[in-house]
């Protein structure tokens, strides 16, 4: 009797742990960011899930980004936003040159969040900022 109880409990624990593990798995997110028909290079893609921590990536010269599974967000409902900044040097109040970061995207696009739902595995999301 003790052996069969132990086996049943062991199976239930294994099943329970595998279910929890699947819920805690992160997912891969890849895609491309475009604006006015052109790829957006050096933009930051930020994904904010309802559960878990934020994930992000920087687009390459072709506007493509990849967030690998080990750094990716948890599957589920997320908010995605894209930011891009340019730098310029301006004189500060003390007369010294300072590096200033300025948004490179229009206000209706820069840092605006858009909802998406991510699934387990690899998610391909192309972000056309013209529709934001």
Secondary structure as UniProt FT lines:
FT   HELIX           2..24
FT   STRAND          28..35
FT   TURN            36..37
FT   STRAND          38..39
FT   TURN            41..42
FT   STRAND          44..49
FT   STRAND          55..58
FT   TURN            61..62
FT   STRAND          64..67
FT   HELIX           69..71
FT   STRAND          76..83
FT   STRAND          85..91
FT   TURN            93..94
FT   STRAND          97..103
FT   TURN            107..111
FT   STRAND          114..118
FT   STRAND          122..128
FT   HELIX           129..131
//
